[in-house]
Amino acid sequence: HFSMMVRPKAMPATTVVFLPDSPSAAQITFAKNSVYQQRLISVMKSLLQGKRPKSMGEVKVLDSKGIGFLQGNLTLVKRYRGTLLDAAIYRFDNTGSHNLTLAPNQFYRAHVLAVSLSKQDLLKGQSLFVYEVIAHQGGSDEAAK
């Protein structure tokens, strides 16, 4: 790592590019994070399109009962399991007496990596879908096949 102080001057200039002999730890981390971010985006895109994310198996949702959440009810609709990531689709029903404006950050909790909502403004009695990408919490992936 190095620093350089540069003062621009109004004169003909030459561009100098410093290239390392080998990739730095920061470059390696960036490359790994780029692949990881692309995977998160790919999983979320599949969920939003109503498709099963690649390399994930669907886990049967048996008798999902909704839980009280914010001013409504949150019910698990679908769940997918992968090696490193899981994904879930919930239905949120506005059971309150007022219209709601929701934001994805209201649905973050431990291990949730990404959230998207089918819409943000919800009239009383209406529903929306919540799409989540979750850090895999272990267990066998065999159940997902």
N, C-alpha and C positions, 0 to 999 in steps of 0.2 A: 504494500500500500504506500502511496506517495501523494503529496499535494503539490500544486503548482499555482503561483499567483500570476495572473495574466492581465496586462493592461492593454486594451485595444487602442490602436493608433491608425490614423487615416493614411495608410501607405500600402503598397503592394505586399501581399502576405503569402505564406505557404502553409498549407494544412499539414500538421504532423500527427500521425496516429501511432500510439504506443501499443504494441501487441505483446502480450505475455507469451513466454515459451510454452506454458501449460495452463490449462484452465484453473482459475482461482477457486477457492472454496465458495465464494459468493456466486460465481458463475455456475458452479455445479448445483448449488442450492436453488438458484433461479431456474435452472433447467428442470430440476425435479419438481419445483413448485409449479412451473408452467404446465407440465404434464398432469399434475394433480388438479390444477385449476381447470384444465380442459376436461378432465374426467368429471368433475363436479358439474360443469356446464353441460356436458353430454348427458349425464344422468337426469339433470333437471329438465333439459329440453325434451327428453323422452317422456318424462312424467307429464309435462304440459301438453304433449301431443297425444297422450293417451296410449303410449306404447310401453312395453316392458323394456327397461334399460338393458343394453347389451351386457352380457356376463353376469346377469342377476336372475335369480329364480324367484318366482312368485310364492309367497308364503300364504297359506290359507288363513283367512280371517274368520274365526268361528265365533258367532254370537257376540259381536262387538257391541258393548254398551257405551253410550256416550257419557262423558264426564262434564260437569259444570266447569266452564272456562270463560273468563271475562263476563260478558252479559249474555251468555249463550251456552250451547252444548256442542262439544267436540267429539266426533265419532270416527274411529278408524275405519276406512273403506278398503284400502289395499296396502299390502306390505311386500317389499322386495328385499332379498338378501343377496349380498355379494361377498367377496373375499375381504375387502377393506371397507366397503361402504354398504349401508342399508338405505332404503328409501321408503317413504310412507306417504299415503294420500289420506287426508282427513276431510270430513265434511263438517263445517262449522255452521250451526243454525242459530240465528239471532232470535232467542226466546224472550228477550227483554222487551220493554214497552217503548223503546226509543230506537231511532235509526242509529247505525254505528258507522264510523270510519275507522278501519283497521289498518295496521301497518305490519309488514312481515316481522319486524323486530319484536312484536308482541308475542310471537310464537316461538322465539328462540328459547332453548333450555339446554341443559347439559348434553353434550355430544352432538347437538344439531349444528351442521356446518353451513347449510343453505336453506332458505325458505322462500317460497313464492306463493302468492295468493291469486285465485282466479279473478277476483275483483276486490276493491278496497272499500267501496261504499255499499252498505247493506241496510236495506229497509227492514223494519221489524217484520218478523216472520219469514224473511228470505234466508237463503243459504249461500255459502261459497265453499270452494275447495282450497285446502291448504296442502302444499306440496313441500316435503322435507327430504333433504339428503342428510344422513346421519352417519357418524363414525361408527363402524361395526363394533359391536360390543362382545364379540366372541360367540361361542356356541358352534355347533356343527353346521356347515353349509349343506350337508347332505339333506337336511329337512327342506331346503329350498329347491331341490332337484325333482 
